[in-house]
Amino acid sequence: MSNDRTVSSTGAARSSARPPESLVGTVIQGRYRIDQLVGEGGMAAVYRAHHLHMRKDVAVKVLHAEMTRMREVVQRFEREAMAAAHIEHPNVAAAKDFGQLEDGSFFLVLEFVDGKSLRDLIAEGPLPLGRALRVLHQIAAALQRAHSLGIVHRDLKPENVMLVEREGETDFVKVLDFGIAKVPIGEISADGAPPGTALTQLGMVYGTPEYMAPEQALGQAVDPRADIYSLGVITFEMLAGVRPFEHASKVTLLGMHVTAPVPRIADKAPLVVVPEEIEAIIRKTLEKEAGHRYADSKELLEAIDAVWTGDYGPTMSVGPRGSLAGRPSTPQAEALPVSAPLPGAPAIVTGRQPPISPLVRMRENLLVQYRDNPRPFVIGGAAAFASVALLVLLARGGSSPTTPTTPTAPSSTTNADTPPATSDGATNTAPSATSSANPDVEARITAGVAAIERGDYGTGISSLAELEKDLAGRPEIHRALEKAYTATRKPKEALRQAALLIKADGRAANDLKLAENVRNAAVGRDAADDAFLLLESGMGTMGGEILYDIAYGASGAQYPAAAVRAQKALQKADARKIATPGLQVTLELRAAASCEAKRALLAKAREVGDSRTATVLKPHLSTRGCGFANARDCWPCLRKDNILVRTIQAIEERQR
């Protein structure tokens, strides 16, 4: 091509000042046309290039010319080429060529990997167990090959794991960047150093602090077990959505790897359930003493295969705690990541906490919304009163708040004396005005409810179902029947009773147990249509909360079809009307595609955003993530005036 220029030695005089962009458009070694600068670091720049003869895109990593004067840097660059070239494994980005430009710069040609980083995938939320184990298997297989050659990666982290599509597999793993690998291969290095010369001296620390093994953090000699530890951190993060150790200070963080007890996944993500057998395997990878970990990746894979008999596909869901059966566990709400503190914010190290009900988390979101916005969610006198009453009851910490979020027209058989639900979901069965004249009917209602409460569902259903025909609108009947039909796995009948209960007593829409039952039906197969109809139009604010949990929480990760449906539901205007202000701005941020559109929402997010808003915003703090090797900033306009950091800090301050 006439526009191409061949790199020559004339550039040597200005090599130390050569901007990386100057190579774009050139042809190196007569065959690699440099098309685009995709990333730059302190030692090298990475380009997208095209092999002119093979007509194939490749990645070209060029060492900065001034780095060629630093012997150790050159040796490390050469060792990276050796590692990538010798591993020869489908899950490792292969090295294609290595050489030196006429101006003295070294270059490395690698397989071009165009996909999604594991970092970006984790930022979307915890992965289902089957999908996480599928990724783990492939990373471990790549490490097994590397370790068999004596190669230790030493910088394994989600940023260095790419997921590409290959032959229908959307999560095909490519491990990248062996730049600081320990490579004892016997080839002579470029400067004539003896084979196997060690590049790392004892006492020197190399790697990424968040993923370093204890011995690596201490600057001690490392072997494959250091990679096993890093892989354990990654696996913990895939399942929990957060790392086991977080701290703003890198020095403190390294110390935590060395001395701090390893938390359970439930400590960091109370709403994520992982089988005990898998948790035990992860904990063994994170042992402080290298000798207590798996000796290598092969041993780790054997341990997983010995206990996991489920599918490794991307749609496999988490099984119940203590069981590796394929049947999904009770849906969990969106895990709220415990991220590293923002600049200027105090560091928080999370200790063990009791599991938190996902619907209690929803209640907490509603409380924060009212505290920050003491105006009713729905305009109107009755609605305003209902909203205030709801938040008063929620603030008391009741386990089953029963005040409606939206006004509900009273049934012809409902009056002001309708008894509220008790904390365990049962109902006071004092006679109403419509039936108090018939003691026999009241006795039958009392007996039917009592039968259901003691678990005699057949008797209770037989008694109350007949009465319901003539006494539609009696909340205690509908509540008891909803409980019985749920327990006997008749979700359609249960949802019908739930709808009748809410119609009779709008306060029931915020009963946590009822809400949980509706959510479970929505992610199931038998009554999803009925459940989504109720969530979208019959449960007010709580319906919006549950829809979001299904759409973007761990429940959605476990049930992708339900997640897609919930996401579509939340895009409807009617669904947006039932959302709290915090949920509304969270949804708007998710929908905003451009940097400018997201920036325009930050003022609103700062005023009314909740913990979910902060969770959506935090991945945007990264200045990498776009382009090849994820080296380009995806959201540059959010850096201006430090507005993104200030917004997240303001939200988190209001959440305290």
N, C-alpha and C positions, 0 to 999 in steps of 0.2 A: 504493500500500500504506500502511496506517495506521501501520506501524512505521517508514516512511521519513521522514527529516528532510531538509529542504533547507538546504544550507550558506548562511549569511547573513553579513553584515558584522559581526554581533555577535561573531563569533569573532576579529575583528581585534585586539582588545585583548589577547588571549592567544595570538596567532598564533605568536609565537616559542617558546612553551612547549607548543603543541598536540601531543599525542601522535599518532603516525600512525594508531593504532587508532581514533581518534575519527571518522575518515571512514567507517569500516565501517558500513554500513546507511544511509548518506546517499545522496541523488540529486543529482548535479551537472549543471548546465545542463539540468535537467529531463528528462534521458534516460539518464544513465549511473548505474546503481545500483551502488555499491561493495559487493562481496560479501566480499572477503577481502584481507588484507594478505599479500602473498607475498614481499616483500623490502624491505629498507631500506638505503640508503647514506648517505654523509655529506651529499649534496646533495638526494636525492629518495627517495621511497618508491614502490613499484610495487604495484598492486592488481589483483586479478581483478575485473572488473566485467561488468555485463550491460546491453546496449543495450535499453531498455525497448520502443522502437518497432520495431526490427529483430529483436528477440528473438535476439540473438547475443552470445556472450561476447567481451569485448575486454580488453586490458590498458590500464590507466590509470597513467601515471607522473606523480606530483605533486611539483613542486619544493617543498622545505621553505619555509615562509613567510619564515623569517629570511633565506633565500638571495636573496629578491627585492631585498634592499638591495645586493646585490653585482652590479654591472653586467655583469662578464665572465661570471659564472655564468648570468645570465639570457640573455645573448647566446649562450652555448654551448647552452643548452637550446633556444633558438629555432633555432639552426643544426642541432641534431639533428632537430628536426621537419622542417626544410627538406630535409635529406638524405633522410630516410626517405620523405617525401612525393614528392620529385622522381625518385627512382631508379626506382620502379615496375617492379620485376622480381620474378618468382615466387620467386627465392631470397633475397629480402630481406623482412624483416618490415615490412609497410607501415604508414605513419602514416595514421590515419583522421581525426584532428581535433586542434586545438590551441586553447587558450584560457586564460582567466584566471578564477579563482574570485572571489567577492565579497570574500574576505578578502585578496586580492592575490596568492595563490599561482597559479603557472602550472601547467597540466596538458597532457599529451600523450597522446592515445589511439592505441594501436598494435594491430595484429593480434595476437590472443592465440595464442601458440605453445605447444602442449602436446606435448612429445616428450622426447627424450633428448639430452643435450648431448654434443658430440664429446669433451669432457673425460672424461665417464663411459665412453664407448666405448673411448677410448685406455687408460683405467685397467684394462680387461679384458685388455689385451695388444696386441701389434702387429697391425695390420690386414693382411689379404691384399692383394697389390698391386692387383688389379682393384678391390677395394672402396675402397682409399685413393685411387686415381685417380678413381673415380666421385665421391667427396666433393670432391677437389681440383677437378675439372672444374666442379662446381656453384659452389663458392666463387669460382673464377676468373671464371665467367660473371657472377656478381653484381658482382664487382669491375670487370669490363670495362664494365658498365653505369654503375657509379658513376664510374669514371675518365673515361668519355666526357662526363660532366657536370662534370668538374673536381673531383670529390669524392674525397678520400683518407681512408680509414677511420682509420688510425693506431693502432688498438687491436685489431687482428685477433688472436684467440687461440681455443683450443678452447672456452673458456667462452662465447664469443660466437657459437658455431656450434651451432645446434640441428638435430637430425635427427628428422623427423616422417614419419608414414605418409601417403602421398597416392597414390590410385589404384593401390594394390598396390606402390608403391615405398616400402620401409621406411627408406631413407636419403635422403629428400628434404631438401635443405639449406635452412635459413633463417639468414641472417646477421643478427645483432642489434647493437644498441648503437652508434649513430653519435654518441655523446655527446661525443667529442673529435675528431670528423672535421673535416678542413679542407674548408670549404664555401664556394666563391667564387660562390655563386648571387647574382644581382643584386637580390633583393628587399630592401626597406628593413627593417632590424631593428626590434624593438619600441620601442627608445628613440630611434629616428631616426638611428642611425649610418649613414654613407654605405654604398652597396652595396659588397660585397666587402671590407669592412674586415677586416684581418687580426687574428685573436684570439690568435695565437701570436707572441710576440716571439722573435727570435733569442736563443739562450742558454737558453731555457726547454725543459725536457724533459717531454714528455707521452707516456703509453703504459704498457705493461707490460714491465718490463726483460727478461723471458725471451724476448720476441718482437720486440724493437726492432731496427730497421735501424741500422747504424753511424752514419749521418748523423743519425738521430733521437736516438740516445744522446748525440750531441755537441751537441744543441740546434740543429742546422742546419735550413735549409729542406728540406721533404720534398715529394715528388711521388709518383705511382703506384708508382714503383719501391720505395718504402719498404713498401708493402703487399705487393709481390712478395716481398720479403725475409721478412716475417712469414709469408706463405703457405709459403715454403720451410721455415721452422722447423717449422710445423705439419705439413707433409708428411713431413719427417724424423721427427718424433715419431710420426706415424701408422704409419710403416713400422718404426721401430726400437723404439717403445714408450718412448723417452726423448728429451729435447731434445739438440741438439748441444752446448749450453753449459749448465753447471750450476754454481752457487756459492751459498753461504749469504749472502755479501755482495752486495747489489745493485750497489754501486759497482764491485766486482770483476767482476761479471757484465756490466755495461755495457762495461767495458774489454775483456772477452773478445770481445764482438761487434765491437769496433773493431779489435782487433789479433790475437787468437788464431786460429791456423789452423783451418779448418773440418774436423772429423774425418769420416772415412768412416762410413757406417752400421755397417760391420763393426767399427769401433773401439769403438762404444758398445754394439752388440748383436751379438757375435760369431756368434751362432747364427741370425741373420736374413740371408737371401740376397736381394739386389736386383739386377736386371740392370744392367749397366754403363751402358747408354744412359739409363736412368731416373736412376741415381745422378748421371750427368753433368748432367742437367737440374736436379736438386735443387741440385747444387753451384753451378750458374750463378745460381740464384735467391739463393744465399747469398754472392755476391761482396761483398767489402768496399766496392768502389767502385760506386756506383749505375750509372755508365755501362757497367759490365761485365755488368750483369744484363739480363734481358729488359726491353724498354722498357715493356711493359704486359701485361695479362693475355691479350690476343689473341695476342701473340707467344709467350707461354708455352704456351697451348693448342695453337697450331700446332706447336710443338716436340714436345709430347707425342704429338699425333696422327701426326706424321711417323715416329715410331719404334714406337709401341704399336699393334698390330693385334689385340690380344686383346679379350676382353669386359670391360666396365666394371661388370658385375654384382657383387653382394656375395659370390658364391661363387668368384670367379676366384682362382686361387692364384698364388704367386710362381713365375716361371720360373727356370731355371738361370742362374747368374751368366754374363753375357756373351751371353745368348740371350733373345729376347722371344717365344719359342714358347709356345703355350698349355699345353704339357705341364708338370705341376708338377715342381719340383725335388725333390731328396732332402729328406724331411721334416726340419724343424729343431725343436730343443727350445725350451721356453719361454725367451724372452729375459728376462734378469734385469736389470730397469731400474736404471740408475745415477741415483738420485734425489738431489735436493738434500739436503745433510746435515741431520740433525735438530738442533734447538736444543741447543747444547752439544757437538755432535760436530764433529771436525775436518773441514774441507772437503777433498774429494778430486776432483782433476781427472784424468779418465781419459785415458791416452795410448794409442797404438796397441798392440794386443795381437794375437797370432796367433789364428786361429780355434780355438775349443774344441769338441771333439766333445760332442754332447749326452749321450752315454753316459759320457764322462769326467766331465761335470757331475754325473751321477747318482752316479758313484763318489765324487765329493767330498762329496755329500750324505750318503752312507752313512758315510764316514769321520767327518764331523762328528757324526753320530748316535751312533757308538760312542764317540767321544772324550767327548761330553757325557753319555752314558748307558752306562757300561761294564758293562751287564748284557745278557745275550743277548736277542735280539728274540723268540725262541721258547723257551718254558720247556721244559727237559728236558736231560739230560746230553749226549746226542749232539748235539742242536741247539745247545747252548751252545758246545760245542767247535767245531762247524762255523762258528758266527758269529764266534768269536774268530779262528779261522784265516783266515776271509775278510777280516776287517779288517786282520789282519797283512799279508796279501798286498796288499791295496789300499793300505795305507800305504806299501808299497815303491814304489808308482807304476807297477806293471806295466800295460802296455797291454791285456792280456787276463787279468784276474783269473779264476781258475778254481776257487775254493773255493765250495762250495754255501752258499746262504743258508738253505736248509731241508734237513732230512735226506731222503735219497732211498734207498729200499730198493735194495740191490745186486741187480743182475741175476745170473742163474745163471752167466753167463759172465764176470762182472766180479770182479776180485780186487784186493787191495791194491797190486798191481804195475801196475795200469792206468796208462799213461803220461800225464802232464799235457800240456795243449796248450802249444805254444810261443808266443812273443810275436806271431807272425804268423798264428796260428790253425792252423798245421799240427800234426800229431801224430806223436810218436815211434812208429814202427811195429814196435817189438821184439815178438817173438812172445809171445802170452799162453799160459797153461797149457793152454787148450783146444785150441790148434792147433800148439803147438810141435813136435809129433811129425810134422807134415806140412809139410816144407820147400816143397813145390810150392805149397801154399795160401798160405803166408807170402810166397812170391815173387810170386804173383798179386796179393796185397793190396798189397805194396810197389809193384809196377808200376802198379796201378790208381790208387793215391794219387799216385804220381809223375806219371802222365798228367794228372790233374786239376790238380796244382800247376803244370804247365807250360802249362795252358790247353787241353789236348786232352780236352775234356769228353766227347765221344762215346765215345772209347776207354775212358776211366775209368769212365763210367757203365755201359757194356756189361760191363766186367770185374767191377766191385764189386757191381752190382745182383744178379748171379747168385750171388755169394758171400754176400751179405747174407741170403739165404733160409736158409742153413745156419749162419751165424755171427752171428745177431742178438745184439746186445749188445757187439759190438766197437766201441768209441768211434771208432777211427780210420776205420773204414768209414763210419759214420754222419756223421762230421764232413766227410769228403771228399765224400760224396754230397750233403750239405746245400749245400756250397759249389758243386758242379757244377750242381745243380738251380736254385739261385738265379741263377747266371750265365746259365743257358739259359732263364730266365724260366718256370720251372715251380714256382710258389710252393706249390701243394698238396703236391707231392712233397718239396719242400725242408722244409716244416713237419713233415711226417711224419718225416723224418730228424732234424730238430731235436728232436722229442719223444723219439725213440728214443735220441738221443745223451744227452739230459739224464737219461733213465731209466737209461742205462748208466753215466753219469758225471755226478753231480749238480753237479760243479764247472762244467760247461759252461754252466749257466744264467747265469753271470756273465761269460761270454765277450762282450766288447763287440761284436765283429763279428756274432756270432750274434744278440745282442739287437737290433742295428740291423736285421738282416734280418727278424726277427720283427715289429718295429715297422713297417717298410715294408710288409710283407704286410698288417698290420692296417689301414692307411689305404688300401690298394688295394681292388680290386673282386673279384679272382679267388679269394682264399683268406682273406678277412677272418674268416669263421666259425672256421676252423682256428686262425688267429692269436690271436683273442680267447680261445678255449678254452685255448690254451697259456699266454697271459698271465695268465689268471685262476686257473689251477690247476696249472700246471706249471713256473713259473719263479721261484717264491718272491718274495723282496723285489724283485729286478730286474723282475719282472712288474708289481708295483705302481708302480715308478718309471716304467716305459714307459707304463702306463695313464694316469698323471697327465700325462705329456708330451702324449699324444694328446688328453686331455680338456681341458686348460687351457693348453697351450703353443702355440707358433707352428704346430706340426704340426696341432693342432686347428683353428686359425684358417684353415689352408689346406684342411682336410678336415672340414667341419662335420658331415657324417653320421657319420664315425668319432668325432668329438669327443663327439657326443651319446651314442653307444654306450658310449664309455669312461666318460663321466660316470655313466651308469646302472650300469655294471659296478662302479665305485668305491663305489656306494651299497649294494652287497651286503655282507652280513656276512662272507662268505668273503674277499672282496677286502680288506676292512679288516684282516683278520687278517694279511695278508702285507705290510701297510704298515709302514714304520718309524715310530717315535713322532712324528718331525717331520712326516711325511706324514699321519699320523692326525690330528694337531691342525690341520693345514692344511685337510684335508677337513671337519673339524668346524666350523671357522670359516666355510668357504664355505657350509655347510649351515645355519648359525645365521641365522635371519631377523630376530630382534629385537635391539635394542641391548643389552638385558640378557643375552640368550643369548651374544652375542659377548663381552661383558665377563666373563662367568663363565668363559670359556675362556682369558683372557689370562694367568692364572697358569701354566697348563699350557704355553701358547705360550712364555712367558718361559723355562721350564725346558727344553723339548725342541724348540722351533720351529727351523726351518732357513730358508734364504734364501727358499724359496717361501712360508713363513709370513709373513715380513716383506713380501714382494711383495703378498700378499693384504691385509695390514693397512695398508699405506701410503696407499692411497686414502682410508681412513677419517680421515686427518689433516685433510682438507679440512673446513672448517666450513660449506661450501656444497654444494649439489648436489641438494636436494629442492625441490619446489614450482616454481611458475612462475619462470622466469629462474634456477632453481637457487639461490635466495637463502637457503634455510633449511638449517639443520644437520640432517643425516640421523642422526647418531650422538652426540647430546648427552651420553649417559651415559659415553662414552669419554673425556670431558674431565676428569672428576672425578679428583682426585689426580694428574693428568697421567699416568694409568696407561698410556694407549696409547703415548705417546712413550717412556716408560720401558721398556715391553715391547719395542718395536722396537729401541731402543738395546741392550738386553740381548741380543737375538738377534744383532744385527750384531756385537756385541763377541765373542760366541762363535764367529762365523763367521771372524774374523780369524785 
